[in-house]
Amino acid sequence: EPMSKRQRKKLLKQKQWEEQKDLRRQKRKEKRQKRKLERQSQPAPGQDGSVGKRLRREAVPSALRLVVDCSFDHLMVLKDVKKLHKQIQRCYAENRKAFHPVQ
């Protein structure tokens, strides 16, 4: 059965993709190793005066308290609940980094 030009192109691309799979995997592996070596060669944060991760004891707790009420989730569509979940995760992450984290 004759193939259309589009089908032949698609088949050719699929074959090339499969043939180059090992090459892509090897490149990713080399890239990971290179990054690992670079990280090992760099001094630990804070030893050379650079600003790395801030130590937790530098944080001064704030007197503010924050409450997120999620009791209305039954009124939301699943998509909105997922968005709210991501927003709350982002808030927690930023609060961890903050100089005056709220409770």
N, C-alpha and C positions, 0 to 999 in steps of 0.2 A: 504494500500500500504506500503510495507516494506521500512524502511529508511536505508540509508547507515550509516556506523559507523561515518563518517565525519559529516553527517547531524545531527545525534543524539548528537554528541559532541557540535556542534554549538548551537543546541537548548538548551542543558543543560547549556552551558555558558551564553546564553541569559537570561535564567530563573534566574540563580544565579546573574547576573548583575542587573536585575530588582528587585530581592529580597533585594539586598544590597544597593539599591539606597538611601533609607532613612538613612541608617547607614552612608554612605559617606557624605550625606548632613549634618547630625548632626556633623560629625567630622570636616567638613569644617567650620561650624558655630562656634564650640568650638575653633578652631584654630584662627579664626578671632577675637573672643572675647579675647582670650589669648594675641594676638598681641596688641589689643586695650588697654588692661590693662597694658601691658609692656610699651607702649608708654606714657600712662598717668602717670605711676610711675616714668619715667625718667624726669629729670629736662629739662627745655627749653634750646635749644642750645645757647651757649654763656654765660650762667649764671655760669657754673662751670668751665669755661676756655676751654672747649672742642671746637674743630673746627666743627661747624655746617654749616648751610647755611651762606654764606658770605653776608653781607649787601651790597645793591646796591651802596651806596654812597662811598664804598671803591674802586669801579671801576674808573679807570682813562681813559677817552676816548682817543682813538688813533687818530692821524691825518690822518691815512690811510682811504681810501674809497674803498669799494669793490663793483663790479658790476657783477651780474650773468646774462648773456644773454641767455634767453630761447626762442629766436625767431626761432630756428631751430627745434623745436619740431615736426613740420609737416613732417620732414624728418626721424623721429624716429619711431620705432615700439612702440606700447603701453607699452610693457614690459620695454623698455628702459626709457620711459617717467616716469613710476612709480619709477624706480630705481633713476633717477635724482631727483625726488620729495623727496624721502627719504634722499638722500645725502644733499639736500638743507636744509631739516628739521634738520638734524644732525648738519650742519654748524651753523644754527641759535641757536640751543641749546648750542653748545660749545661756541659760541660768547657771549651768555648771561652769561656764567660762567667765561669767560676770565677776567683777571685783566686789560687788555687793549683792550676792545672790539672795533672792527672796525665798521664803518658806512656802 
